[in-house]
Amino acid sequence: MMTTVAYAALPTPVGAFHVAVTEDGLAATGWRPLALGLDEVHDPDRTAGVVAELNRYFAGELREFETPVDWRLMAGSRVQVLRALHRVPYGKVVTYGELATLSGTGVPARGIGSIMGGNPIPIVVPCHRVLAAGGLGGFSGGVGVETKRWLLTHEGYLQPTLLDL
């Protein structure tokens, strides 16, 4: 059976956010329009569940995504690291080194950072919850570290600043 993908976009407090869903689940998210190289279908029913969950997440009503993830477009240690990250709960964080250990892959912390920078499913696979040992670390989504800061504040890990009030 040929794999197809349906796309949708939604406005969020951290900018327009895009989703790509195959027959098996969520395959990609991001702040730019997505192109997975699969045959595209117009299927709003396929994307409705994840769009609803993201809306609830941004409204502060959802702490755990139930949308199935389609891991087939990833392989090797990358998918093992991202699966370990997917289990980091709302409002909690890990360091790059801790995620390396949790994944059991032997990928060093620097390699974990590279995998986070290429995470194809941000927010649902929460790379914003991975910190450097001495601070927030980087973030390649949205407008960068400020988006990461917003997401961690939204989840209650960081306290709001005067600028957030």
C-alpha distance (Angstrom), angle and dihedral (degrees) to the residues before:
residue distance angle dihedral
M1 . . .
M2 3.80 . .
T3 3.79 117.0 .
T4 3.80 116.4 -124.3
V5 3.78 131.4 -173.5
A6 3.79 134.4 -145.4
Y7 3.80 120.7 -157.6
A8 3.79 132.8 -153.8
A9 3.80 137.3 167.5
L10 3.77 132.8 -153.8
P11 3.79 136.1 -174.5
T12 3.82 115.1 -112.1
P13 3.81 135.6 174.8
V14 3.83 87.1 -101.7
G15 3.80 96.1 50.0
A16 3.78 137.7 -81.7
F17 3.79 109.6 -30.0
H18 3.80 126.0 -157.9
V19 3.81 131.4 -155.1
A20 3.80 133.8 -165.3
V21 3.80 119.2 -161.8
T22 3.81 127.3 -172.8
E23 3.79 126.3 -167.5
D24 3.82 87.8 -87.4
G25 3.80 99.9 47.1
L26 3.77 147.4 -81.3
A27 3.81 109.9 -10.4
A28 3.80 102.9 170.8
T29 3.79 144.7 2.5
G30 3.76 132.5 -179.9
W31 3.76 151.3 134.1
R32 3.81 94.7 -92.4
P33 3.79 128.9 58.9
L34 3.80 109.1 -81.6
A35 3.79 128.8 -130.0
L36 3.80 115.5 -176.7
G37 3.79 97.6 173.3
L38 3.81 91.8 -117.4
D39 3.79 126.6 122.3
E40 3.79 106.7 -82.5
V41 3.79 122.5 -133.2
H42 3.78 128.2 -171.8
D43 3.80 100.2 -125.2
P44 3.82 114.8 146.5
D45 3.82 89.7 174.3
R46 3.81 89.7 62.0
T47 3.81 93.3 54.3
A48 3.82 97.8 35.9
G49 3.81 95.9 87.7
V50 3.79 97.2 54.3
V51 3.82 92.1 40.6
A52 3.82 89.3 53.5
E53 3.81 91.6 47.4
L54 3.81 92.2 49.3
N55 3.80 90.4 49.4
R56 3.80 89.4 51.5
Y57 3.84 91.1 46.5
F58 3.81 91.9 53.3
A59 3.81 90.6 45.2
G60 3.82 88.7 56.2
E61 3.81 92.6 -113.3
L62 3.83 101.0 108.1
R63 3.78 128.3 59.0
E64 3.81 101.9 167.3
F65 3.79 126.9 41.1
E66 3.79 116.2 -135.9
T67 3.80 96.0 -174.8
P68 3.80 108.4 119.6
V69 3.80 114.8 -115.2
D70 3.79 120.5 -135.3
W71 3.82 101.9 -140.6
R72 3.84 94.3 176.7
L73 3.80 95.3 100.2
M74 3.82 90.4 61.3
A75 3.79 129.8 63.7
G76 3.79 146.6 -176.7
S77 3.77 123.6 3.7
R78 3.81 90.7 -14.8
V79 3.80 92.4 66.5
Q80 3.82 91.4 43.6
V81 3.81 91.0 53.8
L82 3.81 92.8 46.1
R83 3.81 92.2 47.9
A84 3.83 89.1 52.4
L85 3.81 89.6 48.6
H86 3.81 90.6 49.8
R87 3.82 87.4 64.6
V88 3.85 95.0 56.2
P89 3.82 103.0 109.0
Y90 3.78 129.7 -126.2
G91 3.79 112.8 -80.9
K92 3.82 93.8 17.3
V93 3.79 129.0 101.0
V94 3.79 138.8 -162.1
T95 3.78 131.0 -162.6
Y96 3.79 122.1 -117.8
G97 3.82 88.0 -105.8
E98 3.81 93.1 49.8
L99 3.80 90.9 50.3
A100 3.80 89.0 50.3
T101 3.81 88.7 56.2
L102 3.82 94.0 43.0
S103 3.80 91.2 52.5
G104 3.80 93.4 53.2
T105 3.80 89.6 -146.2
G106 3.78 102.2 118.7
V107 3.81 89.1 -125.5
P108 3.82 107.6 147.9
A109 3.82 121.3 -123.0
R110 3.82 91.8 -101.0
G111 3.82 89.3 54.8
I112 3.81 89.6 49.3
G113 3.80 88.0 56.1
S114 3.79 90.0 53.8
I115 3.80 91.3 49.9
M116 3.83 89.8 49.7
G117 3.81 90.0 52.2
G118 3.81 89.2 54.8
N119 3.82 97.3 41.4
P120 3.81 104.1 142.3
I121 3.82 94.0 -160.0
P122 3.83 108.8 47.3
I123 3.81 119.3 -178.6
V124 3.83 94.3 17.0
V125 3.81 89.1 52.5
P126 3.81 91.0 36.9
C127 3.81 108.9 -139.5
H128 3.81 87.3 158.6
R129 3.83 85.8 73.1
V130 3.81 92.2 64.6
L131 3.80 114.7 92.6
A132 3.76 135.6 -173.7
A133 3.81 114.2 -111.3
G134 3.82 89.9 -108.6
G135 3.81 103.3 35.7
L136 3.77 146.6 -29.8
G137 3.79 97.1 -42.0
G138 3.77 121.2 -155.9
F139 3.78 134.0 -44.9
S140 3.78 127.5 -164.2
G141 3.81 98.8 -167.8
G142 3.77 129.2 92.2
V143 3.80 109.0 -14.9
G144 3.79 93.4 -20.8
V145 3.79 126.2 -110.8
E146 3.82 92.6 3.3
T147 3.81 88.5 62.2
K148 3.82 89.5 49.9
R149 3.81 89.6 49.3
W150 3.82 90.8 49.9
L151 3.83 92.5 49.9
L152 3.82 93.0 48.1
T153 3.82 90.6 47.7
H154 3.81 90.0 47.8
E155 3.82 89.3 53.4
G156 3.81 92.0 48.6
Y157 3.80 96.9 -113.6
L158 3.83 93.0 113.0
Q159 3.78 124.4 41.2
P160 3.81 116.2 -120.4
T161 3.78 116.4 -101.9
L162 3.80 125.0 -139.0
L163 3.81 86.8 -95.9
D164 3.82 90.2 60.1
L165 3.81 94.9 53.2
